[in-house]
Amino acid sequence: MKPIVDLIKNANKIVLTTHRDCDGDGLGSELALFHALKKLNKDVQIVHVDTLPKRYENFLNKDLFSLFRPSMFETPIDLCLVFDTNDERLIEPLFSEIQNHCKNIIFVDHHPLLKTGPLPTKAFIDTTAASTGEITYNIIKHLDIPIDTTIAESLYLSIAFDTQLFRYVRRSIISHQIAIEILPLIPSPEAIHRNLFGGQTPEKISFISKALSKIMYFLDNKIAIVLIHSKEISDFGLTAEDTRDVVDKILDIDCVQVAVLFREDSKNRYKISFRSKSFLDVLEISELFGGGGHHHASGAMIEGEFLKIRDQIIDYFKKKIE
């Protein structure tokens, strides 16, 4: 922890970012450190490679986020911190641009390093952490910055999201210990819960119902796969972000060991999300498709014919189960 804390202390102009299609963990982490660094009078900026997902627009200040554009950095940057990923491809084209302007780029993450694909030159990675927010909390503590309501809410956003309200804490008590400290500072934790996991519209419930009716079961119902077409998303007036909940609901089915969601972004181009429980690891297959993530939650972007990709996935897990 000391090297990254020293770099922060010695830096003046700092850029914070997270992966494209950002989620509550990356957002909460960068927001918590943003507000903390403001207390140190740092020149700090949050820059994203894509727009803020709609589910977060209702309760986060959009003015705090800048959308990347070429040549936006006119002066040198002392430090760039990348949260919740260690894959530079997920922050392109920002990564290529910032390499020319920044002395130090550090990935702050809890995902395993990729077996295939680019490896970060500098990173602080703790795969035992249940969220990147846990690591960010420790950074703030080592900087001796008092945690106020704004920082506490940001940390809670991160931890509550990535642990799914403390369902997945990786056999660690750390998430609960942090919550014990920060919850007294948060006026309404329930509001964060509702914004993250509630607030479903009739259109989204109808969409989820239709998606779940299309589940295809394989290998004695151990593998469940759903294909969602882009037209189905637009017909319900939704966005790609609204498909996130579907794959988690599939995994709630008792007999299902692996849930796979194909989200069609364009013809023969898919975002594949994997979720698993028990002994089956989905990180390896995501890396085979050029993606990454956790051992039990991962994803990838892939081009090709759906049936061929689906059969590849079934064959892969058939061998693993055998």
Buried (B, 14 or more C-beta within 10 A) or exposed (E): EEEBBEBBEEBEBBBBBBBBBBBBBBBBBBBBBBBBBBEBEBBBBBBBBEEBBEBBEEBBEEEBBEEBEEEBBEEEBBBBBBBBBBBBBBBEEBBEBBEEBBEBBBBBBBBBBBEEBEEBEEBBBBEEBBBBBBBBBBBBBBBEBEBEEBBBBBBBBBBBBBBBEEEBBBEEEBBEEBBEEBEEBBEEBEEBBEBBBEEEEEEBEEBBEBBBEEBEEBBEEBBBBBBBEBEBBEEBEBEBBBBBBBBBBBBEBEEBBBBBBBBBEEEEEBBBBBBBEEEBBBBEBBBBBBBBBBBBBBBBBBEEEBEEBBEBBBEBBEEBBE
